[in-house]
Amino acid sequence: MKPNAQSLESRLQRAKPPAWLMIHGEEKLLQIEAADRIRAWLRTLGFTDRDVIEVDRFFKLEQLERAVRSRDLFASAKLIELRFTAKPHQASIEWLLSWAKEADHNVCIMIACGKLERSQLQSHWFHDLQAAGWAIEAATVPRAGLNDWIRQRLARESRSASDEVIELIASSTEGNLLACAQEIKKLAMLTDSQIELSLAQQSLANAARWSSFDLQASCLLGDRKRALMILDALHAEAEPAPLILWALADAARQLQALNECLESGQPRRQAFRQLRLFSNREAQFNRALDRIDAPHSLRLLDAAARIDRAIKGIGGLGENPQEAMRDLVLQFTVQSPARDRLLAAGLNGAEK
């Protein structure tokens, strides 16, 4: 059986931490949840120190080497997260393969990346990873298996539903796992037993108003008024902060990857095809690229990383996640470099 994000729990119950592991695939929700579960598991084993490295065009291996050498005096072990906007760099993989042979098991490196191509899955380095560490696939759930996935998800919430209700959720969310998970979480809050069809219909009708994806689209299009309205509505509906942040951070990561492609000389159309951005998504990112260059997208990623730490209550900054999320939306929807500088100056002044 191919190791995947949904079969992770059984592995954690009988395994020791590997020197390094990789979560790869195009299903972002499963990536996020697998990473969260691994972090929690490692914390119980003493991995209380943590570094996050975003791999972009400015990344150098020295950053990873420093992170491995640097240890918190009060932590027995350390987790280093290496987040790639696209496929893993060959130089990084070669370094990891060499380092893993002499790793002291007090450091675990967790790589997150997108879908790997067939040639990468059949490469020597991937087979070496499977032998010495873990490779976990966050694969898209096919439509034929979506109803079972929803049923299992309901069971995790100690809820159940008829086949009719499950099919309604599946068809209404169009196979989007993040939307499915959000809807199931809301339904679980509305009842403590069997989910009735009438309740599901009412909830889905309300959910059709706004979603994290509507917020992402408005930010990419630069529609500040609509984006802030949607953000306020999501907060009012108690939308989980990590899900809102994921939509914004995902857009920032895609923009950074697009800017890297453009700076390497690729035409926009080719960059969109490479990153699998089609139809409406292409139009949204096309508009965003007219406003957001590589340095700007890096600032968005940095802001998203700070919000992630604030949500998790780490970092000691005492930042309010909702206010920080609003600032991130403002940065996303700036219309020109000049206004960007004014906004940055205003935000910096507010922090003093």
N, C-alpha and C positions, 0 to 999 in steps of 0.2 A: 504493500500500500504506500502511495506517495505521501510523505509527511505534509500535513497542511495545518492551517490555523485552527480548524475545527477539531482536530485530533490532538491538539497540543497538551491538554490537561493530563492525559494518560502518560505522556512522556515526562511531564514535570514530576509526577508521583514516583517515578522510578529512576530518575537520572540525576547526575551531578552536573554542576555548571560547566559548559564547554568553554574553551579559551575564546572561541568566537562563534557567532551564529549569524544567519541571514534570514530576514523576512522579505520575501520577494513576491510580486504579483500586482495586479491592477485593482483588486478590491480593497479600497482604502479603509473601510470600516473594519474588515478582518485584520488588516495590518495594524491599525490603531489598537484594537482589542488584544491582539496577540502580544504586541509590545507592552501594553499595560500589564497583562498577566505575567509576563516574564519579569518585568521590573518588580512587581509585588513579590514574586517567588524569590528573586535574588535578594531582596531586602531581608527576607526571613533568614537568609543564609549569610548575612553580614555584609552584603554589598550596599553599603549606605552612602558611599561617595559616588558621584555621577557627573560625567561631562557629556555635553552634546556638541557635536561638530557637524555643521552644515557643509557639505562638499560642493563647492561652486568653482568658478574659474579662478578664484584667488586661493583656493586650497593648496596647501603644501604638506608633504608627508611629515615635515618637522612638527606640525601641529599635533598629529597623531602620536608621534614619538614623545613629545613633551607630555601629552595627556597620560600616556602609559607610565612615564617615569614619575609624574607628580602624584603624590598620595596625600590624602587627608590624615593627619596624625590620629584622629579619633575614629577613623573607619578601618575596619579590618580588611575590606575588599572594595573594589571599584568597578562600576559599570561605565563603559564608554559607548555612546551612541554615535554612529557614523551614518549620516543621512544623505543619500545621493539624490539629486534631482532627476537623474537619468540612469543609465546603466553604470555599474561600478567601473572605476578606473583600473586599468590593468596594473599600473604601478602600485596602487593600494592593495590589490589582491595579492600580488607577489610579495609585498612587505608582510602582509598578514600571514601568508603561508609560511614564510620564514620565521616570523615571530612566534607563531603557534607551536612550533617544534620545541621552543625553550620557555614557553609561558609558565609562570609559577602558580597559576590557578587562583591568584588573588586579583586578577583583572579579567573581565569578560567584555568583549567587544561585540556589540549588536549592530548589524548593518541593516538599513532599510532602503529598499530600492524598488523600482517599478517592475513590470513584467520582463522576464528574461527571454531572450530569443532561443530557438531550438539549438543553435550553435553554441550558445553559452551553457545551456543545460547539459550539453554533451562534451563540454571542455574538460581538460585535465584539472583545472583549478576547482571546478564545481564538484568533481568526483573527490578531490582531496578534501574539500570542505565537508562533504557528506561523511567522509571517513573520520575526520578529526573534530568536526563540530556539528552544527545543525543547519539544515536548510529547510525553511518552513515556507510553504506556498500559500499566499493569500489569493486564492483563485476565485474568479467570478462564479457564483452559483448559477447553473443553467436554469432556464425557466421551468424545465421539467422537474427540477429538484427544489424549486423555491417553496412550494407548499410544505414540504417536509421540514425545510429550514425554518419556516415561520412556526410550525408546530413545536419544534424543539426550542425555539426562542420563547414561545409562550410558556413551555414547561419550566424554563429557567426562572420565569417570573411567578411560578406556581399558579398559572392560569391555563385554561383550556378553551377551545372554541370548536364550533361545528365546521365541517368541510366547507360549507357555504360562506361562513365568516372568513375562513382562511383564504379562500379563493378571492373574496372581495378585497382583502388586504393586498394580496399578490397583484391583482389586476389594477387596483387603484394606484399602487406605488410603482407600477411598470417595471418590476424587477429590481428596483433600486434598494440595495440592502440597507443603506443608511436611512432612507425614508421608511422602510419596513421597521427597522429597529426603533425609530422615533415613535412610530404609530403604536407599536406594541407596548412601549414604555408608558405612553399616555393612557392606553386602554387599561393597563395594569393598575394605574392610579385611580381609574374611575370605578373599578369593581374589584372585589376580592374573591370572585368565583368564576363561573362560566361567563364568557363574553357573549352577550346576546347580539343578534344581527342588528336590531334597532340601534343599540349603543354604538356599534362599529360604524353604521351608516352615518350617524350624527357626528361622530368624531372625525371621520374621513371628510365629511362636508366642511367642517370647521378647519381641518388641516389643509384643505385645498386653498385656503386664503394665502398663507405665507409659509415659506420654508427657508432653511439655510441656503438652499440653492438659489432662491429668489434674491437673497441678500448678496450672494456671490455675483450673480449676474448684474445687479444694480451697481456694485462696486466696480466691476470690469467696464461697464458702460459709462462710468463717471457720473451717475445720477445720484448726487449726494442726498437730496431731499428724500427720494424714495428709499435709498439705502438706510438712512437714519430712521425713517418711519418703520421699515421692516425690522430693523434691529430692536427698536423699542417694543414692537409687537411680539417678537420672539422672546424677549425678556419677560414681558407681561404674561406670556403663555407658559413660562417656566421651561423654555427650551434649554436642554443641557448645554452649559457653556462650552464643554469640549467639542460638541458637535458643531456649534456655531464657529468656533475657532478653526476647526478642521476645514470648513468650507473656505474661510478666508486664507488660511495658510496654504491650502492646496492651490488656490489661484496664484498666490505669491510665488510658490515653487515653480509652477508652470511658466509664469512670466519670466522668472530668472533663467529657466532652461531655454525659453524662446530667445531671450536677449543674448545668451551665450551662443546660440545657433546663428543669430544675425551678425554678431561680432566676428564669427568665424568666416563670414562671407556668404552664408546660405540665404537664398531668397525667402521671403516670408512664407510663401505657399509650400515650399519644401520643408521648412521648419515645422509648419502646422502638420504636414503629413507625417513627419518623423515622430512627433509627439502625440499623434492620433487625435488631433483637434479638428473636428469636422462640423459642417453645417452651422447651427446657431452658436456653438462654442467658438468656432473659428471667427465668426463675426464679432463676438464679445471680446475675445483676446486681441483681435485686430484693432478695435477701438482703444483698448487699454494700452497697447504698445505705442500708440501715438502720444501717450502721456507719461508712461512709466518706462524709464530706461533701466539699465543694469544696476547702477548705484541705488536708484529708487526701490527696485524690487528687493535688493539686499536689506535696505532699511525696513521694508515691510516684513521680511523674514525675521529680522532681529526683534522687531516689535512683537511678532507672533510668538517667538520663543520666550520673551519676557512674560507675556500673558499666560502662556502654558505653565511657567513656573509659579505665577501668581495663583492660578486656578488650583495647582497642586499644593500651594502653601509652602513652597520652598524658595530659597534665595534671600529671604529676610528683607525684601524691599517694602513690604506692607502695601503693595499696590492693589487698588480695587479693580478686579477683573472686568466688571461692567464698564467702568469709566475708561479703562485701557482699551477695551474692545471698541468703544466709541471713537477714541483717538485713532485707532487703526483704520476704521472706516473713513475718517476724515483724511488720513494720509492716502488711502486708496483712491479717493475721489477728487484729489487735487487736479486742477485743469491745466496748469502750466508750471514750468520750473520756477518762475518767479514767485508764484503763489505757494509753491512747495517750500521755498526758502522762508517765506513769511510764516507759514504754518509751523515749520520746524523751530523757528525763533520763538514763536508763541508758546509752543509746547515746552521748549527748554526753559523759557522764562517762568512758566507755571510750576516747573519742578524745583526752582530755586527758593 
